[in-house]
Amino acid sequence: MPDRTTAPLGGPPIVAGFHDEPTGSVQYVVADPETKRCAIIDPVLDFDPKSGATATRSADALLAHLEREGYALAWILDTHPHADHFSAAGYLHDRTGAPTAIGEKVVAVQTLWKGLYNLPDTVRTDGSQWSRLFADGERFRIGNLEAEVMFTPGHTLASIAYRIGDAAFIHDTLFMPDSGTARADFPGGDAHALWRSIQRILALPDATRLFTGHDYRPGGRAAAWESTVAQQRAENLHLVDTPGEEAFVRMREARDRGLPMPRLILHALQVNIRGGRLPEPEANGRRYLKIPLDALAGAAWGE
């Protein structure tokens, strides 16, 4: 009997990717061609750190795509609490009523970052900000498509990938082959765990379409986000020269020591551990973000 995580999941979904240039993030609409039921994966809530302004342009563009295609939204899915953009999951849930979901290990990330921000007890760390918390190996449906959750930690404590039909949405484990792999130095990250997660993804069938969570357009090339297992195994620049776990971990940890933290990490995590919801208004009716000083002491400086 085939391993559950490599067993076929049925026909191919229709996948549309939407690249967010300011953050390099890729949002996805994944649809069942038979029923036109769909899921949105990793939606972006627009945020300008210079002015503090928020907007819903990116999320509204996803809804406009659904309307044009005649899709019905079944799920709003996060792969992990992101460090480089605000999640629009809460906004989309309020607009559509569709359930939100993330991996069950998010509670560990909530606890960690609640402590770093010194957030009040009213900020819950039980994952109740999402409609559903997925366990590793759990299956669910998008119309007639079967989807499976894969626990893929390393980049964060809570990272998951979604297998849907012949596709896998692998967030920040693997980038495009010319960009390598995700960093593993955020609080709760682990390069050994990242290596094992990558091997789990590479054990999927060679033709599996892989959709990454970010693309930073190395060399100024056009944005790209789709590859295959076979392509990643043969071409990923962080894997071809590091065939074993220890070599990979040495490479990854050395690279991470020289990387600046994402410019929105301290802005974004306090929103994303709340399921993409902004902090509650204070007495004057305004919402405020907290920036803990020296919380990431030792991180490289940079823009």
C-alpha positions in Angstrom: 0.0 0.0 0.0 1.5 3.4 -0.9 2.5 5.9 1.8 -0.4 8.2 2.7 1.6 11.3 1.9 2.6 10.1 -1.6 -0.7 8.5 -2.6 -2.4 10.3 -5.5 -5.1 12.7 -4.6 -7.1 12.9 -7.9 -7.3 15.3 -10.8 -5.5 18.6 -11.2 -6.9 21.8 -9.7 -6.9 25.1 -11.6 -4.3 27.3 -9.9 -3.9 31.0 -10.3 -1.0 32.8 -8.6 -0.9 36.5 -7.6 2.5 37.9 -6.9 2.6 40.8 -4.4 5.5 42.9 -5.6 6.1 44.9 -2.3 6.6 41.8 -0.2 7.5 39.1 -2.8 4.6 37.0 -1.6 2.5 34.8 -3.8 -1.2 34.4 -3.1 -3.1 31.5 -4.7 -6.7 30.7 -5.8 -7.0 26.9 -6.1 -10.2 25.7 -7.8 -12.0 22.4 -8.6 -12.8 22.6 -12.3 -15.9 20.4 -11.9 -17.7 22.2 -9.0 -16.0 25.6 -9.2 -15.4 25.4 -5.5 -12.1 27.0 -4.5 -9.7 27.9 -1.8 -7.6 31.0 -1.3 -4.1 30.3 0.1 -1.9 32.9 2.0 -3.9 36.1 1.1 -2.2 39.5 1.7 -3.5 42.5 3.6 -1.8 45.6 2.2 0.3 47.6 4.7 2.6 50.6 4.3 5.1 50.7 7.2 6.0 54.4 6.5 2.5 55.7 6.9 0.9 52.9 8.9 -1.9 52.7 6.4 -3.7 49.4 5.7 -5.7 48.5 2.6 -7.5 45.6 1.1 -6.6 46.0 -2.6 -4.8 42.6 -2.9 -7.5 40.7 -1.1 -10.2 42.5 -3.1 -8.4 41.5 -6.3 -8.7 37.8 -5.3 -12.4 38.2 -4.7 -12.8 39.9 -8.1 -11.0 36.9 -9.7 -13.5 34.6 -8.0 -16.4 36.6 -9.3 -15.0 36.6 -12.9 -14.4 32.9 -12.8 -17.7 32.0 -11.1 -16.0 30.4 -8.2 -17.5 29.7 -4.8 -15.1 30.1 -1.9 -14.8 27.0 0.3 -11.7 27.7 2.4 -9.3 30.5 3.3 -6.0 28.8 4.1 -2.8 30.0 5.8 0.4 27.9 5.6 1.9 29.6 8.7 2.0 33.0 10.5 4.0 35.1 8.0 6.8 37.4 8.9 6.8 39.6 5.8 3.2 40.5 5.2 -0.1 40.8 7.0 -2.6 38.0 6.4 -5.9 39.0 4.9 -7.6 35.8 6.2 -9.7 37.7 8.8 -10.9 40.3 6.3 -11.8 37.6 3.7 -13.7 35.6 6.3 -15.7 38.7 7.3 -16.5 39.4 3.7 -17.4 35.9 2.6 -18.1 33.8 5.7 -15.8 31.1 4.4 -13.9 29.1 7.1 -10.3 29.9 7.8 -7.7 27.3 8.6 -4.0 26.8 9.6 -1.9 24.1 11.1 -2.5 23.1 14.8 1.1 24.0 15.8 0.2 27.6 15.4 -0.6 27.6 19.2 3.2 27.3 19.9 3.9 30.3 17.6 1.2 32.3 19.3 2.6 31.5 22.8 6.2 32.4 21.7 5.3 35.7 20.1 2.7 36.7 22.7 5.6 36.6 25.2 7.9 38.6 22.9 5.2 41.3 22.5 4.1 41.1 26.1 0.5 41.0 24.8 -2.5 41.0 27.3 -4.3 37.9 28.4 -7.2 38.9 26.0 -5.0 37.7 23.1 -5.7 33.9 23.1 -3.1 31.3 22.3 -5.5 28.4 21.6 -5.8 28.9 17.8 -9.4 30.0 18.1 -8.8 32.9 15.7 -9.2 30.3 12.9 -12.2 28.2 12.1 -10.2 25.0 12.0 -6.7 23.8 13.0 -5.3 21.1 10.8 -3.3 18.1 12.1 -0.5 16.5 10.0 -2.1 14.1 7.5 -5.6 15.5 7.9 -7.7 15.5 4.7 -10.4 17.8 3.6 -12.3 18.7 0.4 -12.5 21.6 -2.0 -15.5 20.6 -4.1 -14.5 17.2 -5.5 -10.8 17.8 -4.9 -9.2 16.0 -2.0 -6.6 18.0 -0.1 -4.1 16.8 2.5 -2.1 18.6 5.1 1.6 18.1 5.5 3.4 19.3 8.6 6.6 21.0 7.2 8.3 22.9 10.1 11.8 24.5 10.0 11.0 27.9 8.6 8.6 28.3 11.5 7.3 26.0 14.2 3.9 25.8 12.6 4.5 25.6 8.9 2.3 23.3 6.8 2.0 22.5 3.1 -1.2 21.7 1.3 -1.4 18.9 -1.2 -4.4 19.4 -3.5 -4.7 17.0 -6.5 -1.4 17.0 -8.3 -0.2 20.2 -6.7 1.5 21.1 -3.4 1.6 24.5 -1.9 4.9 24.5 0.0 5.1 28.1 1.4 8.7 28.9 2.4 10.4 25.5 2.4 11.6 25.7 -1.2 11.7 28.8 -3.4 12.2 28.5 -7.1 15.3 26.5 -7.9 17.4 29.6 -8.6 16.5 31.0 -5.2 17.2 28.0 -3.0 15.5 27.4 0.3 13.9 29.3 3.1 15.7 30.7 6.1 15.4 29.0 9.4 16.5 31.6 11.9 13.2 33.1 13.0 12.2 32.4 16.6 11.2 28.8 16.6 12.9 28.0 13.3 15.3 25.1 12.9 17.5 24.2 9.9 17.5 20.4 10.8 13.7 20.4 10.7 13.7 22.4 7.5 15.9 19.7 5.9 13.5 17.0 6.9 10.5 18.9 5.6 12.2 19.4 2.3 12.9 15.7 2.0 9.3 15.0 2.7 8.3 17.3 -0.1 10.9 15.8 -2.5 9.5 12.3 -1.8 6.3 13.3 -3.6 5.9 12.1 -7.2 8.3 13.7 -9.6 5.6 15.4 -11.6 3.9 17.0 -8.6 3.5 20.7 -9.2 5.1 22.8 -6.4 3.9 26.3 -5.7 6.2 28.4 -3.5 5.1 31.1 -1.1 7.5 33.9 -2.2 9.6 34.9 -5.2 12.2 37.7 -4.9 13.0 37.8 -8.6 16.8 37.2 -8.5 18.7 39.0 -11.2 15.6 41.0 -12.0 13.8 38.1 -13.8 10.1 38.0 -14.1 8.3 36.7 -11.0 7.8 32.9 -11.0 6.3 30.5 -8.5 5.7 27.0 -10.1 8.2 24.2 -10.4 8.1 20.4 -10.0 9.6 17.9 -7.5 11.9 16.6 -10.3 13.0 20.1 -11.1 13.7 21.0 -7.5 15.6 17.8 -6.9 17.8 18.4 -9.9 18.3 22.2 -9.9 17.7 23.8 -6.5 20.9 25.7 -5.8 20.8 25.0 -2.1 20.3 21.3 -2.5 22.6 20.2 -5.4 25.7 21.1 -3.5 24.6 19.9 -0.1 23.4 16.3 -0.5 23.3 15.5 3.2 21.6 17.0 6.2 24.7 18.2 8.0 26.1 20.0 4.9 22.7 21.6 4.3 22.4 22.8 7.9 25.9 24.3 7.8 25.1 26.2 4.6 21.7 27.3 5.8 22.9 28.5 9.2 25.8 30.4 7.7 23.6 32.1 5.2 21.0 33.0 7.8 23.6 34.7 10.0 24.2 37.3 7.3 20.5 38.0 6.4 18.7 41.0 7.8 15.3 40.3 9.4 12.3 41.0 7.1 11.4 44.6 7.4 7.8 43.8 8.5 8.5 40.9 10.9 7.7 42.9 14.1 4.7 44.5 12.5 3.3 41.4 10.9 3.5 38.7 13.6 1.3 40.5 16.1 -1.4 40.6 13.4 -0.8 37.1 12.0 -0.9 35.3 15.3 -4.4 36.8 15.6 -5.5 35.2 12.4 -4.9 38.3 10.3 -6.8 40.6 12.5 -5.5 44.0 13.6 -5.2 44.8 17.4 -8.4 46.0 19.0 -8.9 49.8 19.0 -7.8 51.7 22.1 -9.8 54.3 24.0 -9.4 56.9 21.3 -10.7 54.5 18.6 -7.3 54.0 16.9 -5.4 50.7 16.6 -1.8 50.5 17.5 1.1 48.1 16.7 3.8 47.3 19.3 7.4 47.1 18.4 9.5 45.3 21.0 12.9 46.8 21.1 15.9 44.4 20.9 13.5 41.4 20.7 15.6 40.0 17.8 18.9 41.0 19.2 21.8 39.6 17.2 20.0 39.7 13.9 21.9 41.2 11.0 21.2 44.9 10.3 19.6 45.8 7.0 16.8 47.5 5.1 
